[in-house]
Amino acid sequence: MTYRIEISPTAIHDIEQIFLWLKVNAPEKSYRWVRGCYEIMLKLESFPSRCPLALESEYLDIEIRQLLYEKKYRILFSIVDDENARSVKIHRVRHSSQQSFDSLKQLLDNDDE
């Protein structure tokens, strides 16, 4: 079963910010990091429910899952699995040292939902 991948503008902004930081602090890694991040997101086309629930799922009213990239970046997403559409909506990309989200607004801000 294949899921369509939808990356929110907020997640794209997160990726751009991480890229810009890496470009200054680890330039040899920056382009490889971005390419790898998008490639791992595309792997969510198959069996996205294999990823564990994110901490945010415990206190927000939405099931949020996370995919770890390079053991330190959290790709936060939700799964839409109904009769008409099967998709993975990627909401945010965060470094694991960053604080968890306190509200849906923080998580979904600028998402086209």
C-alpha positions in Angstrom: 0.0 0.0 0.0 1.5 3.3 -1.1 1.0 6.6 0.7 1.3 10.0 -0.9 3.9 12.2 0.9 2.8 15.8 1.7 5.5 18.0 3.2 4.1 21.1 4.9 5.6 24.6 4.3 6.6 24.6 7.9 8.6 21.4 7.5 10.3 22.8 4.4 11.2 25.9 6.4 12.6 23.7 9.2 14.7 21.8 6.7 16.0 25.1 5.1 17.0 26.4 8.6 18.9 23.2 9.4 20.6 23.4 6.0 21.6 27.0 6.5 23.0 26.2 9.9 24.9 23.2 8.5 26.2 25.2 5.6 27.9 27.6 8.0 29.0 25.0 10.6 29.6 21.8 8.5 29.6 22.8 4.8 30.8 19.5 3.6 27.7 17.8 5.2 25.0 20.3 4.3 23.9 19.2 0.8 24.2 15.5 1.7 22.1 16.1 4.8 19.2 17.7 2.8 19.3 15.1 0.1 19.2 12.3 2.8 16.4 14.0 4.7 14.1 14.1 1.6 15.1 10.5 0.7 14.2 9.1 4.1 10.9 11.0 4.0 10.1 9.3 0.7 10.5 5.9 2.5 7.4 6.7 4.4 5.4 5.8 1.2 5.4 2.3 2.5 4.4 1.3 6.0 4.5 4.7 7.8 2.8 3.1 10.8 6.1 1.2 11.5 7.4 4.5 13.1 6.7 5.0 16.8 4.4 7.5 18.2 6.1 10.8 19.1 6.0 12.2 22.6 3.6 14.9 21.4 0.9 12.2 20.8 0.6 11.8 24.6 -0.8 15.2 25.2 -2.1 16.5 21.8 -5.3 15.5 20.3 -3.7 14.0 17.2 -1.7 10.9 16.5 1.8 12.1 15.7 4.5 9.7 14.6 8.2 10.3 14.3 11.0 9.1 12.0 14.5 9.6 13.2 17.1 10.8 10.7 20.7 10.4 11.6 19.6 9.5 15.2 19.2 13.2 16.0 16.6 14.7 13.8 12.9 14.0 14.4 10.6 14.0 11.3 7.1 14.5 12.8 4.2 13.3 10.7 0.6 12.1 10.8 -1.0 9.4 8.7 -4.3 9.9 6.8 -5.7 6.5 5.9 -9.3 6.7 4.7 -11.2 5.4 1.7 -10.4 8.3 -0.5 -6.9 9.2 0.4 -3.8 7.6 1.9 -1.2 10.1 2.7 1.6 11.0 5.1 1.6 14.6 6.2 5.0 15.7 7.4 4.5 18.6 9.8 7.9 19.4 11.2 11.6 18.5 11.2 13.4 19.1 14.5 16.7 18.4 16.2 16.1 16.0 19.0 17.6 18.4 21.5 14.9 20.9 20.8 11.9 21.1 23.1 8.8 19.2 22.3 5.8 21.1 21.1 3.2 22.2 23.7 0.3 22.9 21.3 -1.1 21.8 18.0 -0.6 25.3 16.7 3.1 25.0 17.2 3.1 21.6 15.5 0.8 22.5 12.6 1.5 26.2 12.2 1.4 27.0 8.5 0.2 23.6 7.5 -2.3 23.6 4.7 -4.9 21.6 6.8 
